[in-house]
Amino acid sequence: MLGTSTIAILIAFVCYICIMIGVGIWSMKKTSSTEDYFLGGRGLSGWVAALSAQASDMSGWLLMGLPGSIYAFGTGKSWIAIGLFIGTVCNWIFISKRLRKYTIIAGNSMTLPEFFENRFHDKKKIILTISSIVIVIFFLVYTASALASGGKLFHTVFGIDYHVALAIGAVVILSYTFLGGFLAVCTTDFIQGMLMLVGLLVVPIFAYSFIENFQGQIASSGIAGSYDDYMSLFSNGGEPYRFVDILSQLAWGLGYCGMPHILVRFMAIKDEKELEKSRVIAIIWCFLSLLAACFIGVIGRAFFGSEVLKDSESVFINMIGSVFTDRLKIPFIGGLFICGILAAIMSTADSQLLVCASSVSKDIYKNIVKPDADDKKVLNISRITVLVVAVIAFIIAWNPESSIMDLVSDAWAGFGSAFGPLVITALFWKRTNLCGAVAGIISGGLTVIIWDYFPIINGQTIYAATGIYSLLVGFVVSMLFIVIVSLCTKAPDQSVIDEFNKV
């Protein structure tokens, strides 16, 4: 028998989910072509583009992974947030405008692999094929992290079995992504981005008001080291940070320029005026949300005190329940804030599913397998791909012990290393050629896989043995391969140079 509080939270969830599915149905009526399905007809407004890009970027990691990491180890884990903020600012200032303009000039490219193909005039479709395969591989892991977040959320809030919870989250996300494509994803992301920000700002303020002895409650909560160690940016779980640890966390910022689900928002913005507006909105949103997420981890440590949480990644969920259900007795409001966590999860998973669908249907099926396929056929393949990718990601996320932080870390490093250096050089270095581009994608992606998954140092992976984040190494390796191979092989044709000069 469900209690009154649980029923109130459930009502909030049902209302929220119905709105998201309703947006999907509305968007389906406006989606008649592949450009509508994948880019929303390049008609995004500044607000929608900004909040959609940031909401799809942060995922459940922002409200579960990051606060949980800081709750467990201290404010030293904030270096990741600092790196991400720097990366966000650089991405919007240096990449967004140039990428949007270049994708239009380069054959009105609708996906990142298609942009690479058109940018380097790859008539054999080598780079299109390789980059599409990379997207599918790493987005399977990334989507799995979002589904795992959803499973943990429903399990923590309603006490239902993790695997049942996992299925519920997957079905909801699939519903509106399958129906409405990019327009549905961006519209729901806008709503979800607003909900996430409100929850991040409001909940820790209420929680802090119930803390009687901030320093004392943190000190008595079983932290490693002293209170000063816990609050220091240069301490990690009571131990001094090594320089390489800080550098590895800052390196998360390098990943932004290689994230297909973020870059596609730049490509879809209506015009340059809206782009300027998006830039300001996105940077402010990112600063506030990352700062608030860090505060949640620290405030959560004081708020729960000696009542140490078994699952640190559920600190925000438990904080909402304790404040709004147990103390303030307004569970429906608490349910709306918990929907903010669901929003973070859904806003990333839907974007990842859509990018996977575009890679398989547009880049592989339409451009390689069956060039004469009509729009209707490509749309159908897209929707089938969404289903297949979701099922495989569901299987990857089946283990309830899956770490959201680890899954996101692996996928982020994979994309950042494979695509980040190439996006930069493709936009800003005209000497970059096809051979260098292919070498960069392969070397970057393989470096991450070898670094994170092969136990080649005394039975440990290189990451476990050194503590160096694979993105930092993979990014450098990929950049070196692009530059060296491009300089050692034939220069790009004049037609490629002419397009570059137009941008």
N, C-alpha and C positions, 0 to 999 in steps of 0.2 A: 504493500500500500504506500503510495507516494505521499509525503508530507506536504503541508500547505506551501512551505517555502520552495520545495522542489517543483511543485506544480506552477508556481509563479515564474520561476526561472525557465521552466519548459515552455510556458506561454510566450515569454520573450524570445526564446529560440525559434519557436514556430513562426511567430510574426516576422522575424528577421529573415528566415529562410524563404518564406513565401514571397517577400519583397524581392529577394535575389532571383528566384525562379521567374517571378513576374517580369523583371527586367529582361531576362533571357527570352521570354515569349515576345515581349515588345520589340526587342532588337532583331528577332528572327524575321519580323515583317519588314525591317529596313535592310535586310541582308539578301541581296540578289546576285552578287558577283563575288569572285575571289578577292578583289580589292576591298570590297566591303567586309568580307569575312576576316581577312588578315590585317587590314590597315584602317578599317572604318571609313574608307573612301578618302583618306588623308584629310579628315575634317575635325580633328579633336580641338576643343577649346583649350586655352591656357590652363585653367583650373583642373579640368579633367585629365589632361596630359600630365601635369605635375603630380597630382595626387595618385594617379594611376601608376606612374613610373615608380614613385616612392613606396606605395603600398605593395606593388608586385615585387619590389626589391627586398623589403625587410622580412616578410613572412612571419611564421610563428616564432622564428628565431628572435625577433625583436622583443616579443612579450613573454617568451618562455626561455629560450636559449641564453640570451645575454643577461637578463636579470638573475637567472639560475646560476650562471657562472660567477657573477659578482657576489651573490648570496653565499656561494660555497667557498670562494677563494679570496674575496676582497676587491677593493676598487682598482687594484692593479690590472684586472681584466678589462678596464675601461680603455686600454690602449687600442683594442679592436674598434671600439666606437669612434675614437679619435681618428684612426686610419680610415674608417668608412666615411666619416664626415669630410675629410680632405679629399677622398676619392670622389664623393658625390659632387663637391664644388668644382673640381677639375673636369669631371665628366660633362656637367651642364655648361661650363664656360668654354671649354676647348673643343669638345666633341660634338655636342648636340646640333649646333647650327650648320657646321660643315658637313656632318653626316647627312642631315636632311637634304641639303642642297645637292650633295654628290649622288645620293640614291635616285634623285629625280633625273639628273643629267645622265647617269649610268643606266639607261634603259628603263627608267621608272621602276627600280628594284623594289620588291615587296618584302623580301626576307634578307637576312644577313648573308646566307650562302649565295643567293642570287646577286647581291651587291658585289661580293667577291668575284663571282664569275664575270659580271659585266665590267667591273673595275679593271680586271686584267685581261679582258677579251679572250677568255678561256673557251675556245670553241669545242674542245674535247671534253669539257665539263668535269675535269679532274678535281678542281678545287671545290666545285659545287657538291660533288659526291662525298669527298672527304669531310668537308665541314658539316654536311647534313648528318653523316654518321656520328661525328663527334657530338653534335647537338642531341641526337637521340640517346646516346650512351650516358652522357652526364645529366641530361634532364630526367632520365629514369631515376637516378639517385636523388636528384633535387626534388622531384615530385614525391618520391617516397618519404622524404623528410617532412613535407607538408602533410601527407596523409598520416604519418606517425604522430605529428603534432595534434591533428584532429582526433585521433584515437585516444591520446592521453587526456585531451580536454574533456571529451564526453565521458571517459572512464572516471576522471577525478570529480566532475560535477555531478553526474547521475549515478555513479557506482556500477555502471553496466560493464560487462566483459569488454576488454580492450579490443578484441577482434570484431565484436558486434559494432562497437563504437567506430572502428576503422572503416567498416562497411558503410555506416550512415554518412560519415564525412565524405567518403568517395562518391556516393550517389548524389549528394547535394551539389558538389562541385561539378560533377559530370553534367548535371541537368542543364544549367544555364550556359556552360561553355559549349556543349553539344548543340544547343539551340541557336544561340545568338552570335557566336564567334567574337571577334575583336571588339565590336561596339558593346556587346553585353559585358565582356570582361572589363573594359575601361570604365563603363558606367557604374558597374558594381564596385570596381576598385575605388572610384571616387567616393562613393558612399562609405566604403570600408575604411578608406584612408582618414576620413573625418571622424568616424567612430573610434578608430584606433587612437588618434591623437587626443580626443576628449578623455578616453579611458586612461591613457598614460599620464595625463596632467592631473586629473581629478582624484583618482584612487589613492596615490601616495600621499596627497595632502590630507585626506581624511584619515588614512592610517597613521600618519605622523601625529595627528591631534590626539590619538589614544596612547601614545608612548609617554611614560612618566619619567624614565631615566634612560635617555638615548645611549649614552656611553656605557653605563652599567649593564644594560640589557644586552648590548653587543658583546661586552667582555665576558658575560656569563653564559653565552650561547654556544660554547664549545669551539670557538674559532682557533685556528692554528696560530700561535704567536700572541702578541699583545693587541690591544685596541689600536694603537698607533700603527702597528704593522698592517692590520686589516684595512685601515683608512689610507694607507700610503700607496701612491701610484707606482712605487718602486719596490713593492713587496708582492709576492705571489704565494698565497697559502702559508704565510709566515716566513718564507725564504726570500732572500734578496733576488731581485730580477737580474738575469744576465742581459747584456746588451742585445744578444741575438734573440732573446725572448721578446723584448720590446719591438725589435725590428720585424720579427715574424708577425706580431699582432698588427703593427702599422701596415704591413704588406697587404692586409685584407683590402685596403683602398685601391690597390692595383687592379683588383678584379673587375671594377665597374666598367671599364672600357671594353670588356669582352663579354658582357652579359646580353645575350640576344633578346631576352624578354624586357630589358630596360631600353636597349638601343632602338627597338622597334617603335617605342613611344616617340622618340625623336623623329623618326621617319614619318609618323602619322600626324604630326601637328599641322594645323590648318595653314599657318603662314608665320613669317619671321616675327611679326608683332606679337602673336600669341606665344611664340617661343621665348621671347624676352620676359613675358609675364610668367610663364611656366618656370623659368629659371629661378626667379626670386621666390616664388611660392614653394618650390621643391626644396631649396636650400634652407629656408626658414623651417619648413616641416621637418626636415631631416635633423636639424640642430635640436629642436624642441623634443622630438621623439626619442632620439638617442640619449639626450641628457636625462629625460624622465625615466627611461628604461634602466639606466645606471642607478638612479636614485631608488627605484623600486627594489633592486637587489639589496642595497645598503639598508633602506628603511625596513625591508622585510626581515633582515637579520635582527634588528632591534625590536620590531613589532612582535615577532614570535619568540624572541628571547631563548630561554632554555628548552622551549618546545621545538626542537630541531626537526625540520622537515626531512623525511626520507628521500623524497624526490625534489631536489633543489629547483628543477625546471618547472615545478608547479607552484612556485612562490607567489606569482601574481594571481593565479586562480584562487589559491587559498586565502590570500589577502582580501580579495573581493568578497568571498564568502563570509569571512570573519567580520569584516566591516559592515557590509550592507545587509547580510542575513542575520548574523548572530547579535550584532550590537545596535545597528540602526533600525532593524526590523523592516527593511524595504527590499525584499528579495527580488522584486520585478526590476528595480533599478540595477541591482547587482547583476541580474540576468542580462540586461542590456550591455553592461560593461564586459561581461564574459563573452558576449557576442562580438565585442571588439577583438578578442583573442581569436575567435572563429574567423572574423574578418581578415585578420593578418594571415591566417593559414590559407583561407580560400583565395585571397587576392594574389598570392604567389602561385598556388597550384593551378589555378585557371590559366594564368599567363604561360606557365610552363607547358601545360597540355596543348595550348594553342600554338606555341612555337614549334613543338614536336610535330603537330599536325601539319603545319605549313612546310616543314622540312621534308616530311614524307610525301605529302600530296603535291605540293607545288614544285619543290626542288628535285625530288627523286622521280615521282610518278609523271608529272606533267613535263618536266624539262629533260628527263632521261629516258624513262620507260615508254611513255606514250605522248609524244609532243602534240599530236592532233586531238587530244582529249578536250572536250568542251568544259565550260565553267561548271555545269551541273555535276558532271562526273567528278571533277576535282573537289567540289564541295562535299560530295558523298564520301570520297576517299578520306577527306579531312576528318569528317565526323567518325568514320570507322577507326581512324588512327587514334583519335581522342579516347575511344573506348579501349582499344588494345593497350595503349600506353598506361592508362589508368589501372588496368588489370595487372600489368607487370609491376608497376610501382606499388600496387597493393600487396603483391607477393613479397617484394623487397622489404616493405614496412611491417610484415607479419609479426616479427619478433618484438614483443612489448618492451624489451630491454634496449631497443634501438635508441641511440643518442641523437637527438635533434641536432645538437651542436656538431657532432662528428659528420653526420650525413651532409649538412649544409656546407661544412668546411671542405669536404672532398669535392663536391660539385662546384663550389665557388672557385676552388683552385684550378679545377679542370678547365672551366670556361675562361677564367682570367689568363691562364697560361697559353691556351690554344688560340684564342681570338684577340686578347687584349693588345699584344704587341703588333699584330697585323692590322687591327683597326687604326692604331696610331700611325703606323708607317704608310698604310694605304691612303690615309687622309692627308698626311703632311710630308711624305718623302716620295717625290715623283720617280726616283730611281728604283723603287720597289718593283720587282717583276714577279711573274707567275711562279717560277722555280723557288724564289725566296719565300713567297707566300705559302706554298705547299710545305716547304721545309719547316717554316715557323709553326704551322698548325700541328704537324706531326710531332716535331720535337717537343713542343710545349705540352701537348696532351700526354705523350708517352712518359715524359719526365715525372708528371704528377702521378700517373699510374704506378710507375716503378718505385717512386719515392714513398708512396703511401701504402702500397699493397704487397710488395715483395720483401720477404724477410731475409735479407742478404747480409746483415751484420750480426753475427752471433745469434741467429734466430729471430732478430728484430728487424722491423722495417727501418729504413734510413731516418724517417721522421721520428720514430720512437727512440732511436739511438742518439740523434742530434738535437731534437726539439725545434729544428728549423722548419717553418711552414713551407710546404711544397710549392705554393704559389710564388713565393719569393724566388725560389730556384728556377721553377718552370718559366716564369716571366723573363728572367735574364737569359736563360738558354734559348727560348724562342726568339727573342730580340736579336741575339747574336747570330742565330741561324739565318734569319731574314736578311740581315745586313751583309753577312759574309757570302751567302749563296747568291744574293742579288748582284753583288759586286763581281763575283767570279763567273757569272753567266751573262748572256746577251741582254743588252739594255732594252727596255720596253719600246714597242713600235711608236712611231710619231703620233698615230691616232690616239693611243693611250695617253701620251704626254699632252696632246691638245685638250682632251677631256679634263685632265688634271688642272691645266692652266685656266680653264673656264671656271672651275670651282675657286 
